[in-house]
C-alpha cells in the first residue's frame, strides 16, 4: 500500500486493487515477494497508470513512423533488468531520490511488460507508452525522465536514430541490443563525446516473442517456441564522464547480490570472447606441436622397432 501511495495512486485505487482477499495474500509474503505481485494486483483496479506507464495494458504493435515489423516485438527478460539494478540505484542516490521515484523512460513499446518487470526489480516510475517515439521527439513531447532504459527494434535504422537522440539529450541511457551493433559503421560516430560502459551477461539473454510473431521458418511462434535467443546481447551504457566514474566507484563496494551474473567492461576490448561480434574475436592460439614420434615395439621380443634382430 505504501509503495502504491508513493507512486501517486489514490486510496480508492489501492482499495480496489486489494479487494477479493489480495490483502491477506500480500500480508503473508515478504517485501520482495510483494514487489513481484503488486503490479498484477494493481492491474485489477483497471489499468492503473503508474508513473506514466500502464500496468496491465497489452498491445502487439506500436506506431514507429508508420512502419511495424512484428519480428521486433519481443519482451526483455527480467534478469536483464536485474543486471543493471545496482547502477540505477546508484543513479537514484546521486539524484537524492528513493529508487521508486527514479523516472525511467523506455520509448519503445512492445506488449507493456517493461512496466511490470521493472516493478519486480524495484522501480515504479516507468514510462512506456504505446506511441510514436520519433513524433514525440519531433514535437518536443518526450516525457520528463531521469534515465532511459530500452531494448529497441533491431530492424531498419531504429538503433542509429536512438543513439543519435540519446547522446544529444544529455541523460544517462541503457541500451540492450545484440553484439553486432557496435560493429556498425555509424556506431563510433554516434557515441562520440559520450562516456561508455558495457554490462555483459555471463549467460546469454533469452527473450519472449509477442503473440503473432513468426520464427525464422515463417511459422507463428507458440508457447513452446516463444523463447528466442538468436544473438549474444548486452547493455550499452552511455553517460557523462563523471557518472561513468561514479558507477565504476560504486562497483568497488557493491553488495554481491547486485553483481552476480554479469561483467562490467570499460571498453569493447574488455568484452568476453563469447559476447563479442565474430569479426572482433581474438584468434585462438594454435595448439603447441609435439614433434615426438610414436615409438613402436617389436611384437616378438618387445624391443624398440629397428633395434632387434626381428625388425632390423
C-alpha positions as CSV (number, residue, x, y, z in Angstrom):
1,X,0.0,0.0,0.0
2,X,2.8,2.4,0.9
3,X,4.6,1.6,-2.4
4,X,1.4,2.3,-4.3
5,X,0.9,5.6,-2.5
6,X,4.5,6.6,-3.3
7,X,3.6,6.1,-6.9
8,X,0.7,8.6,-6.7
9,X,-2.2,6.2,-6.6
10,X,-5.4,7.2,-4.8
11,X,-6.7,5.4,-1.8
12,X,-9.7,4.3,-3.9
13,X,-7.4,2.6,-6.5
14,X,-5.5,0.9,-3.7
15,X,-8.6,-0.4,-2.1
16,X,-10.0,-1.7,-5.4
17,X,-6.7,-3.4,-6.2
18,X,-6.5,-5.1,-2.8
19,X,-10.1,-6.4,-3.0
20,X,-11.0,-10.1,-3.1
21,X,-8.6,-11.3,-0.5
22,X,-5.5,-10.0,-2.1
23,X,-4.5,-8.0,1.0
24,X,-4.4,-11.3,3.0
25,X,-2.1,-12.9,0.5
26,X,0.1,-9.9,0.4
27,X,0.4,-9.7,4.2
28,X,1.7,-13.3,4.2
29,X,4.5,-12.6,1.8
30,X,7.9,-10.9,2.4
31,X,8.5,-7.4,1.0
32,X,10.5,-8.8,-2.0
33,X,7.6,-11.0,-2.9
34,X,5.2,-8.1,-2.7
35,X,7.2,-6.2,-5.2
36,X,6.7,-9.0,-7.7
37,X,3.0,-9.4,-7.0
38,X,2.0,-5.7,-6.8
39,X,1.8,-4.9,-10.5
40,X,-0.7,-7.8,-11.1
41,X,-2.8,-6.7,-8.1
42,X,-2.9,-3.1,-9.1
43,X,-3.9,-4.1,-12.6
44,X,-7.2,-5.4,-11.2
45,X,-8.2,-1.9,-10.5
46,X,-8.4,-1.2,-14.2
47,X,-5.1,-0.5,-16.0
48,X,-3.9,1.9,-13.3
49,X,-1.3,4.4,-14.5
50,X,2.0,4.1,-12.7
51,X,4.5,6.9,-13.4
52,X,3.2,7.3,-16.9
53,X,3.2,3.7,-17.9
54,X,0.2,1.5,-17.9
55,X,0.1,-1.7,-15.8
56,X,-1.9,-4.4,-17.5
57,X,-2.1,-2.8,-20.9
58,X,-1.5,-5.2,-23.8
59,X,-0.8,-4.4,-27.4
60,X,1.1,-6.3,-30.2
61,X,2.3,-3.4,-32.2
62,X,3.2,0.3,-31.9
63,X,3.4,3.0,-34.5
64,X,7.1,3.5,-35.4
65,X,6.9,6.2,-38.1
66,X,4.0,4.2,-39.7
67,X,6.0,1.0,-40.0
68,X,5.6,-2.0,-37.8
69,X,7.9,-5.0,-38.0
70,X,6.4,-7.8,-35.9
71,X,9.7,-9.6,-35.7
72,X,10.9,-6.7,-33.5
73,X,8.2,-7.4,-30.9
74,X,10.0,-9.3,-28.1
75,X,10.0,-8.7,-24.3
76,X,13.1,-8.1,-22.3
77,X,13.7,-10.7,-19.6
78,X,13.6,-9.6,-16.0
79,X,17.1,-10.9,-15.4
80,X,18.4,-8.2,-17.8
81,X,16.9,-5.5,-15.7
82,X,18.3,-7.1,-12.5
83,X,21.8,-6.8,-14.0
84,X,21.6,-3.0,-14.2
85,X,19.6,-2.6,-11.0
86,X,22.7,-1.5,-9.0
87,X,23.6,1.2,-11.5
88,X,20.1,2.6,-11.4
89,X,20.1,2.6,-7.6
90,X,23.4,4.5,-7.6
91,X,21.9,7.0,-10.0
92,X,18.8,7.5,-7.9
93,X,21.0,8.0,-4.8
94,X,23.1,10.6,-6.6
95,X,19.9,12.5,-7.6
96,X,18.7,12.3,-4.0
97,X,15.7,10.1,-4.8
98,X,14.4,6.8,-3.5
99,X,14.5,4.1,-6.1
100,X,10.8,4.0,-6.5
101,X,10.8,7.7,-7.5
102,X,13.5,7.4,-10.2
103,X,11.9,8.3,-13.5
104,X,12.8,5.6,-16.1
105,X,11.8,6.1,-19.8
106,X,11.5,3.3,-22.3
107,X,10.5,4.9,-25.7
108,X,9.7,1.6,-27.5
109,X,6.5,-0.3,-26.6
110,X,6.0,-4.0,-27.3
111,X,3.4,-5.6,-25.0
112,X,3.7,-3.4,-21.9
113,X,5.8,-5.8,-20.0
114,X,8.5,-3.2,-19.3
115,X,6.5,-1.6,-16.5
116,X,5.7,-4.9,-14.8
117,X,9.2,-6.3,-15.0
118,X,10.8,-3.1,-13.8
119,X,8.4,-3.0,-10.9
120,X,9.6,-6.5,-10.0
121,X,13.1,-5.2,-9.8
122,X,12.0,-2.3,-7.6
123,X,11.4,0.7,-10.0
124,X,7.9,2.0,-10.1
125,X,8.0,5.2,-12.1
126,X,8.5,3.7,-15.6
127,X,7.2,5.4,-18.7
128,X,6.5,3.1,-21.5
129,X,3.6,4.2,-23.7
130,X,2.1,3.0,-27.0
131,X,3.0,6.0,-29.0
132,X,5.4,7.1,-31.8
133,X,8.6,8.0,-30.1
134,X,10.0,9.8,-33.1
135,X,7.0,12.0,-33.4
136,X,7.3,12.8,-29.7
137,X,11.0,13.9,-30.3
138,X,9.9,16.0,-33.3
139,X,7.3,17.9,-31.5
140,X,9.2,18.1,-28.2
141,X,6.8,15.8,-26.3
142,X,9.2,13.4,-24.8
143,X,8.2,12.9,-21.1
144,X,10.4,14.2,-18.3
145,X,12.7,11.4,-17.1
146,X,16.0,10.8,-15.2
147,X,17.3,7.9,-17.3
148,X,16.5,5.9,-20.4
149,X,16.4,2.1,-20.3
150,X,15.3,0.4,-23.6
151,X,15.5,-2.6,-25.8
152,X,14.7,-1.0,-29.2
153,X,13.6,-2.6,-32.5
154,X,16.7,-4.1,-34.3
155,X,15.3,-3.6,-37.8
156,X,15.8,-0.6,-40.0
157,X,17.6,2.4,-38.6
158,X,15.9,2.4,-35.2
159,X,19.2,1.8,-33.2
160,X,21.1,4.5,-35.1
161,X,18.2,7.0,-34.6
162,X,18.0,6.2,-30.9
163,X,21.8,6.6,-30.3
164,X,21.8,10.0,-32.1
165,X,19.0,11.2,-29.8
166,X,20.2,9.6,-26.6
167,X,23.8,11.0,-26.8
168,X,22.4,14.5,-27.6
169,X,19.7,14.7,-24.9
170,X,22.1,14.6,-22.0
171,X,20.6,12.0,-19.7
172,X,22.2,8.6,-18.9
173,X,20.9,5.7,-21.0
174,X,21.0,1.9,-21.1
175,X,20.6,0.2,-24.5
176,X,20.1,-3.5,-24.8
177,X,21.0,-4.7,-28.3
178,X,22.9,-7.6,-29.9
179,X,26.7,-7.6,-30.2
180,X,26.9,-6.8,-33.9
181,X,25.6,-3.2,-33.5
182,X,28.9,-1.9,-32.2
183,X,30.5,-3.1,-35.5
184,X,28.1,-0.9,-37.5
185,X,29.7,2.0,-39.4
186,X,27.6,4.6,-37.6
187,X,28.3,3.3,-34.0
188,X,31.6,5.1,-33.2
189,X,30.3,8.3,-34.8
190,X,27.0,8.3,-32.8
191,X,28.7,7.8,-29.4
192,X,31.4,10.4,-30.0
193,X,31.7,12.5,-26.8
194,X,29.8,10.0,-24.7
195,X,31.4,8.0,-21.9
196,X,30.6,4.3,-22.3
197,X,30.5,1.2,-20.2
198,X,29.1,-2.2,-21.1
199,X,27.4,-4.9,-19.0
200,X,27.9,-8.3,-20.5
201,X,25.8,-11.3,-19.0
202,X,27.6,-14.5,-18.2
203,X,24.7,-16.4,-19.7
204,X,23.0,-15.3,-23.0
205,X,19.7,-13.4,-22.5
206,X,16.6,-15.2,-23.8
207,X,13.7,-13.1,-25.0
208,X,10.0,-13.9,-25.3
209,X,8.3,-13.1,-28.6
210,X,5.0,-11.3,-28.7
211,X,1.8,-13.0,-30.0
212,X,1.7,-13.2,-33.7
213,X,5.4,-13.1,-34.2
214,X,6.8,-15.6,-36.8
215,X,10.0,-17.6,-36.3
216,X,12.8,-17.7,-38.9
217,X,11.0,-20.6,-40.5
218,X,7.9,-18.4,-41.1
219,X,5.7,-20.3,-38.7
220,X,4.0,-18.4,-35.9
221,X,5.5,-18.8,-32.5
222,X,3.6,-20.6,-29.8
223,X,4.1,-21.1,-26.1
224,X,6.8,-23.7,-26.7
225,X,8.7,-21.6,-29.3
226,X,8.1,-18.1,-27.9
227,X,11.6,-18.0,-26.3
228,X,14.3,-16.8,-28.6
229,X,18.0,-16.0,-28.2
230,X,19.4,-15.7,-31.7
231,X,22.3,-13.3,-30.8
232,X,24.5,-12.6,-27.8
233,X,23.3,-9.2,-26.4
234,X,24.4,-6.9,-23.7
235,X,23.8,-3.5,-22.2
236,X,25.5,-0.4,-23.7
237,X,25.6,2.3,-21.0
238,X,26.1,5.9,-22.0
239,X,26.6,8.9,-19.7
240,X,28.8,11.8,-18.7
241,X,32.4,11.1,-17.7
242,X,31.5,11.9,-14.1
243,X,28.6,9.5,-14.0
244,X,30.7,6.8,-15.6
245,X,33.4,7.2,-12.8
246,X,30.6,7.1,-10.2
247,X,29.4,3.8,-11.5
248,X,32.9,2.3,-11.5
249,X,33.4,3.5,-8.0
250,X,30.1,2.1,-6.8
251,X,31.0,-1.3,-8.3
252,X,34.0,-1.5,-5.9
253,X,31.7,-1.5,-2.8
254,X,28.6,-3.1,-4.4
255,X,26.9,-5.9,-2.5
256,X,27.3,-9.4,-4.0
257,X,23.6,-9.9,-4.9
258,X,23.8,-6.9,-7.3
259,X,26.9,-8.1,-9.1
260,X,26.0,-11.7,-10.0
261,X,25.7,-13.0,-13.5
262,X,27.4,-10.2,-15.4
263,X,30.7,-8.5,-16.1
264,X,31.4,-4.7,-16.3
265,X,33.5,-3.8,-19.3
266,X,35.2,-0.4,-19.6
267,X,35.7,-0.8,-23.3
268,X,34.7,-3.0,-26.1
269,X,38.1,-4.7,-26.0
270,X,37.2,-5.9,-22.5
271,X,34.1,-7.8,-23.7
272,X,34.3,-11.6,-23.0
273,X,35.1,-13.7,-26.1
274,X,31.6,-15.3,-26.3
275,X,29.9,-12.0,-26.3
276,X,32.0,-10.3,-29.0
277,X,30.9,-10.0,-32.6
278,X,32.6,-12.7,-34.7
279,X,34.7,-10.2,-36.5
280,X,36.1,-8.9,-33.2
281,X,37.0,-12.2,-31.5
282,X,40.7,-12.9,-30.9
283,X,42.2,-15.7,-32.8
284,X,42.7,-18.8,-30.7
285,X,46.4,-19.7,-30.3
286,X,47.5,-22.7,-32.3
287,X,48.0,-25.8,-30.1
288,X,51.6,-26.5,-29.2
289,X,53.0,-29.0,-31.6
290,X,54.7,-32.1,-30.3
291,X,57.4,-33.3,-32.6
292,X,57.8,-36.6,-30.8
293,X,57.5,-39.7,-33.0
294,X,55.5,-42.6,-31.7
295,X,57.9,-45.3,-30.9
296,X,56.8,-48.8,-31.9
297,X,57.8,-52.0,-30.1
298,X,58.6,-55.4,-31.7
299,X,55.6,-57.7,-31.3
300,X,58.0,-60.7,-30.9
301,X,60.6,-59.6,-28.4
302,X,59.2,-56.3,-27.1
303,X,62.3,-54.2,-28.0
304,X,62.2,-50.9,-29.9
305,X,61.5,-51.4,-33.6
306,X,64.7,-51.3,-35.6
307,X,66.9,-52.4,-32.7
308,X,66.2,-56.1,-32.5
309,X,67.0,-58.9,-34.9
310,X,63.4,-59.3,-35.9
311,X,63.0,-55.7,-37.2
312,X,66.4,-54.7,-38.4
